[in-house]
Amino acid sequence: MTDLEKLRANALAKMDVAERWFKASIFGALLFEGIFTAGIIYFADVRDHTHMLICCVAGLIYMPIVLGLVALGAHVNRGILRVLTAIEDARQTPR
């Protein structure tokens, strides 16, 4: 195994570890937010207009943030896939 192949393997291994941590943190955040959202919905008094206003505003604030994070994750994954494709193309190109 050459030095370049070792570097590639090391980079790919680090990317895999980072992706696992990313997925674990996203799952943890979703679980945390889901529990508290369910609690808010459970304890909110649906007849009180202030409670409903707070619930609606919280949804209006969180939705763009969540969608932005999903779009950012898709963009980063696309960039990583382009880099991996370039690495594979460079590996297969005869010299």
C-alpha positions, 0 to 999 in steps of 0.5 A: 500500500502506497502512502497515497492509498494510506492517506485515502483510506485514512481520510475515508475512515475519518469521514465514516466516523464523522458521519456516524457521529453526525447521524447519532447527534441528529437522532439524539436531537430529534428524540430530545425535541420530539419529547419536549414537543409532545410535552408542550402539546400535551400540557397546552390548553387548547382553549387558551389563545395564548397557548395556541399562539405560542405553539404556532409561533414555535412551529413557525420558528423551528420549521425553517431552521429544521428545513435549513439544516436538512438542506445543509446536510444534503449539500454537504453530502453532495460535496462529499460524494463529489470528492469521493467520485474524484478520488475514485476517478483519480485512482482508476486513471492510468498513468 
